[in-house]
Amino acid sequence: MTAKTLTRQRRTQHWVLILSSIASLMVALDVLVVSTALSTIRRHLAPSLDELEWTVNAYGLSFAVLLIPAASLGDRFGRRRLFAAGLGLFVAGSVACALAPNAGLLIGARAVQGAAAALVAPLSLSLLSAAFAPERRAWALGIYSGITGLAVLGGPVVGGAVTQGLAWQWVFWINVPIGLAAIPLVLTRIDESYGPRARFDGVGLVLATGAALGIVWGLMRGNDAGWGSLEVVSALAGGVVLLAAFLAWESRVAQPMLPLPCSGRGVLGRERDQLPAVPRACSAPCSSWPSSSRSRCARDRLTRV
């Protein structure tokens, strides 16, 4: 490897680390700043308490349900391309949130943001893993995780400062210049990468999506509908059944979407570097913390307003 090639590779690695970390921070920060602004949104849009909860839940639900499908699409059609598309969709969702005249449109725009976050989160990890050699990958992931973790510390402070100093709409407007600046840099500074050229696992995709929808819906609705209610029990039971069906299917299919260690087709050594984004999606920076807990905290806080 020549000195010029090595310099270019290091420059690309730095751009991947910077852009993926910024994107992950933006996606994770959006959950906490919105939670802080709920009381102000309630005064301006006059939504019901359930509608306010869904401004948070819509993001988490679409994120969780679309996480694995989005990662699979990135492996198939290009991680950089879908990562940039995710940033663009997140910007569009942020604009729609800021301009929303009522709670219904705000909830819909938040669902769009969650879908965009499902693209950004796992693909940022995949791009990072593709750019760095195994011996430097842990260092890069440590910096990435540390920057993403700043959202936990700074989210409430940023959300409170923006809401009190400007207006609640600005918790969404701040995403727009960041995203618009990042997209051209992603397309010009990061090399394209793909996952393994495997056959499209449509059955696994449907089963995984259905399992995530059932389990996440049940967890979100448990506090309000009651953990023993037909809605919650049916959703959780259906999600668990679909999850079991997904694991059984993945253990038997010739080219699984999610390679299982117990299937006899696990990967070791260098082959692990070529794993698709789907396994990494499961460890993506969770901008969607347990939504039932966030909803309960939001409800307790808002009932005191």
N, C-alpha and C positions, 0 to 999 in steps of 0.2 A: 504494500500500500504506500503510495507516494505521499509526500508531505502535503501536497495540495488537496489530495483526496481526504486525508486525515483531517485537515483543517475544515473542509466542507462538511464532513460527517459530524464533527464536534459542533459546528455552527447549527446544523440541522437539529442535533440533539438539544441544544440550548433553546431553540425556538419551540420544539415539541414540548419541552418541560414548561416553558413560560406560558404558552398558549393553552395547553391542557390544564394547567393549574389554575389559570385565570378563569377558564370556562367552568371548571368544577367549583371554584369558589363562588362564582356568580349564581350557579344553579342551587348550591346548598344555602347560600345567603338568602335567596328569595323566600324560602320557607319561613325563616325566623323573622325577617323584617316585616313580612305580611302578618304574622301572628301578633307582632307588636302593634300593628296599625288597626287591628280589628275594631277596637272601641271607636276610633275616629271614623272608620268606614260605616259603622252602625249609625253614627249621628248624621252622616251626609247622605247615605243611600236608604236609610230606614229599612233595612232588611229584617226578616224574622231571625230568631236565634238559630234555627236550623239552617237557614240560608247562609248565615255567617260561618257556621261550622263547615259548610260545603265549599266555601272559598278556600279552605285549607284541605278538606278531604278530596276535592276534585283533582287537585294537584297530585296528592299522594296516590290516589286510585289509578289514574292514568299512567303515572310513573311506574308503579309496581306491575300493572297488567302488561304494559308495552315494553318492559325492560328487556326481556329475552327476545321477543320478535325484533326489536330495534337492533340489538347486538347481532342477531343472525343476518339481518339485511346488510349491516355494515360489512360483515365478513364476505358477503356475496357480491355486493355492488361497489365496494370501496370504502374503507374506513374514513379516509380524509374527506371524501365527497359527502358521506352521510353525516360526518361530524360538522362540517360547514353548514349542511342543510339543517341540522339540529339547532345550531346557533341562530340561523336565519329565522327558523320557526319560533325560537324562544324570544327573539326580538319582536316578531310580529305579535306573539301572545302578550308580551309586555305592553306594547302599544295599545292592544285591544283592552287590556285590564285598566290602563290609565284613562282610557276614553269611555269606559263602560258607564252608561247612564243609570243602570239599575243592577240589582243583585244577580238576576238571571244571566245577563250577559257577562258579568264579572266571573261567575262560576264557570261558564263556558270557556272564557278566555283562560282561566286558571287550568282547566283541563288541557287546553292546547299547550300551555307552558309545561305541564307534567309530561305530555307526550314528547315535547322537545327535550326535556331533561333526560328522558329514557334513551334518547339518541346520544346525547352529549356525555353522560356519565360513563357508560361502559366503553364507548369508543375512545374516550380520552385515555383510559387505561390501556386499551389495545395499541393505540398509537405510541404511547410511552414504552410499552414492552417491546414493540417492533423496532423502536429507534435505539434502544440501549442494549448493549451486550449483557449477558447474565451477570457478569462480575460487577457491573455498574448499575444494574437495574434496581437493586435494593436501595442504593443511595438516591436514585431518582424518585423512586416511589416514596421514600421517606420525606423528601422535600415536597412532593405532590400532596401527600397526606397532611403534612404540617400546614401547608397553605390552605387546604380545604378545611382543616380544623379551625382556622381563624374565623370561619363563619359561625361556629358555635360561640366563640368568645365575643365577636364583634356584631353579630346579628341583632340582638336586642338593642345595643347601643346605637347602631346605625339606623335601625328602624325607628327608634324613639326620637333621635335627633332630626331625621328627615321629616317625620310626621309632624313634630312640633315646630320645626324651623321653617318648613316649606308647606307641604300638603301631602295627604296620604297617597295621591297619585304619583308622587315622586319616588316612592319605593319601587315603582315599576319603570318610570322614565329613566332611572339611573342605569338600567340594563341596556338601553338602546345605544348610547355611544360606545359602550364597551363592546357589545356584540358586533356593531357595524365596523368598528376598528379591527376586531379580531378576524372576521371572515376573510378579507383579502389576504391577510397574513397567513392564515391557515392554508389557503389555496396556493400561495406562492412560496412559502417557506418550509412546508412539510411535505415529505414524499408520500405518495399513495402506497397503501398496503392492503392486502386481502387476506382472508382466512383460507384454510385448506379448501381446495376445489372438490368439495364433497357434494353428493346429491342432495337436493333440497328436501328437508325433512318436514313436509307439510303436516303430517299427522302429529309429530312431536310438537310442532309449533302450536297447533290448535289445542292440544292437551295441556301444554304448559300455560298458555294464555288463559284457558278456562280454569285451571287450578288456581292461578294467581288471583283471578277475578273473584272466585268463590271465597277463598280464604281471606283476602283483604277486605272484601265487602262485609263478611261476617264480623271481622275484628272491628271495622269502623262502626257498624251498626249495633254492636253488642251493648254498649252503654245506654243507648237511646231506646232501642226496641226490646231490650232485655235478653240476657244470655240464654234463657230458656225458650225464647220465642221461636215460632215456626220459621220465620224469615232467617234468623241468625243460625239456628241449628241446621236448616236445609243448606244454607250457603256454605257453612263450614264443612258439613258432611260431603256435599258435592265437590268442594275444593279438594278435600283429602282423597276422595275416590279418584278424581281426575289426576291428582299428583301421583297416586299409586299406579294408575294406568300409564302415566308418562314415564315413570321409572321402569316399569315393566317393558314398555315399548322401546325405550332407549337401550335397554340391556340386550335386546334381541335384534334390532335393526342393524343392517350391515354398516351403514354410515351414520352414526348417531349425531344429533345436534349437540348433545351434552355427553361427552365420553364419561362413563362411570368407572371408578377404580375396580369395582367388583365384576365388571363385565368381561374381563380378560383382554380388553382393548385399551388399557391404560397407556399413558405415555410417560417416558422417562427421558432424562438427560436433555439432549438437544431438541428432541421431538416436542418437548413441553413448550419450547419457544414458539412453536407453530400452532398452539392451541387456539381455537377460535375465540371470538370475543364473548361468546355465551357464558363459559365458566367464569370469566372475569366480571361479567355483568352481576353475578351473584355477590361479588365483593365490591361493587361500585360504591362510591361515596354516597351514603344514603341521605339524600336530601329529603327522603321520605321516611322520617322516623315514625314509630308506631302512631298512626294517625288517631287511633282511639284515645291515646293519652293526650295528644295535642288538643283534640276536640274537647276532652273533658276539662283540661286546663283553661282553654278558651272560654268554655261555658261558665266555669266557676268565676273567671275574671270578669266576664261581661255581665253576669247576673248581679255583680256588685256595682256596676256603673250606674 
